[in-house]
């Protein structure tokens, strides 16, 4: 079975309310692998990619802290099965003495891979089944919105509401979003602030 290395290409609001499309891309090819994840799972992946510092460690951060204390690391993530529309993944943990493979949700595996900066792999068979080719304009980078005409009521339309706010109002909203641990919203507000600087 040929393994294909993937990288995180972007996160975009899904047509399913409250969910996001996590887009993985072949490192040596044009195919993309879209995986539907929930809002909290999308946040867990986007936070380290966006460089957002949280007041308290999130679950995946705790996993990394435990790894440091127990002297293990994660060397790779492997999305090894697609069954009835559900992706199955595992993480390969290594100590000085052994290698251990742990089954986990794909979204958790990717959130951990981001924190360990380790490679993500899948099979050629999964890419044949679920891989697609997308235009560059169809995807937004994690936490970024590049839409010009968002549909009413969509996540992108919510982002456009920030445009009428002053920098001071946006900074207050950013602080509140961070306090409430709404990190995707915080990333969107921060992006709007950055556009104005």
N, C-alpha and C positions, 0 to 999 in steps of 0.2 A: 504494500500500500504506500503510494507516494504521498509524502507530507508536504504541505504548502505553508509557508510562513505568511502571517497576516500582520497588519498594523492597524491601529485605530485611525480611521479616516474622518469620521465626523459623527455628530449626534444631531438628529433632526426630530421635531415634533411629528408624531405618527398621526394617521387619520383616526386611530382608535383613541378616544378621549382618555387623557391621563397617562398615555404611554408615549414612548419615544422609539425611534429607529436608531439603533447603534449600528454604524456602518464600518465594517472591517474591510480592508483592501489587501489584495495580494501584493507582496513586496516586489514580486517579479512578474507582473501581469496587470491586466486591465479590469479583472472581475472584482466585484464588491460583494460582500456577504452581509445582508441586512438582518439584524436580530432585534425583535421587538422586546423592549424592557420597560419596566415601570418607572415612574418619576423618581423614586428614591434610588433605584438601581442606576438610573442615568446620572443622578447627582453624585453617587459614590464613584462613578467613573470620571465625571467631568471635573470634580473638585481638584484632584492632583494635576490633571491636565491644564487646568486654568491657573494653577498656583495659588489657590485660595487657602488661607490658613484658617482652620476652624478653632473655636474656643476650646472645644473638648474633642478628644480623639473619637473618630467614628469606628464602627465595627471592624472595617478592613484595616484601619490604622492600628487597632488593638492586635490584629493578627500579626502585623509587622513587628510591633513591640514585643509580642510573645516570641516571635522568631529570633529576635536579637537576644532575649534573655535565655532562651533554650538552645541557642546556637544552631538554628537551622535557617535555610534560605529557600526561596522558590526559584527554581532554575528554568521552568517553562510551564506554559498552559497549553493544553491540547483539547481542542473541540473535536471529539472523536466519533460522535454519532448524531444523526438527525432522524428522529422517529416521530411520525404523525405531527410534524411541524414544530417539534420541541428539540432544541439542541442540548446535547449532553457534553459536559467537559470534565476535565480533571486537572489538578495541579501536581507538579512533580516537586516534592520537597526533598532537600538534601541536607544531611549532616556530614560530619567528617567520616562517619562509619557506614551510613546507609542512605539509600534512596527510597522514598515512600511516595506512592501515588494515592492521591485523595480525590474521590469523586465530589463534585460540587456543581451548583448552578452555574451556567455559563456567565451570567452577569457578575456573580461573585468572583469567578475565576479571572475575569478581565479586570475587575476593580483591584484585585490583588496583583495581577501582572503589571498594571500601571505603577503601583507603588514599589514593586521590586524591579521595575524596568527590565522585565524578562520577556523573551520571545513568546508569541502566540502562534500556534500551529493548528491546521485542520487537515483533512484528507482531500485528495483530488475528487473523490466520489461525492463528498459534501458540496464542494464547489460546483461540480457538474449539476447536482440536484438543485441547489439554492443560490448559486452565484449569479449575479446580474452585471450588466455594464451600464453605468450611469453617466450622464453628462456632468461635467464639473459644477455647473450652475444648480444642479439638483440637490447638492449637499451643502450643509453648513458645518463649519468646524465646531467642536464642543464649546457650548456657551456663547456662540456667535450667531447673529442673525443677519443674513445677507439678502433678505427678501425686500422687494420694493413695494409690492402691493399685497399685503397680507389679507387673507379672507376674514370676514367678520367673525368674531368669536374665537378665532384660532389663537394658539400660543403666540404666533408672530404678531397678531393684532394687539395682543396685550403689551408686547414689547414696544410697539409704536406709541403707546400712551406715555412713555417716558420722554418723548421728544418735546412735549409741552411744559416739562418741569424745569425749574432752575437748577443750577449746579448744587446750591445749598439744599434744595428739596431732595435732589437725587442722593446726596451724601447722607441725609437723614434716613431716606428709604433704604440705602445700602446698609447702614448700621442696624436698622430694624430687621432687615432680611438676615443678616449675619446672626443677630441675637436669636431670631426664630429658627436658625439653622436651615433656612431656605436658600441653599447655595446656588441652585440654578438661577433663581431670581436675582441673587446677589451678583452673579456673573453677568447677567443681562444688564443690570443697572450699571455695573462697573464699566461695561463696554460702551454704554451711552455716555458716561462721564469721559472716558478715554477719547471718544470721537470728538468731543468738544475742546479738548486740550491741544 
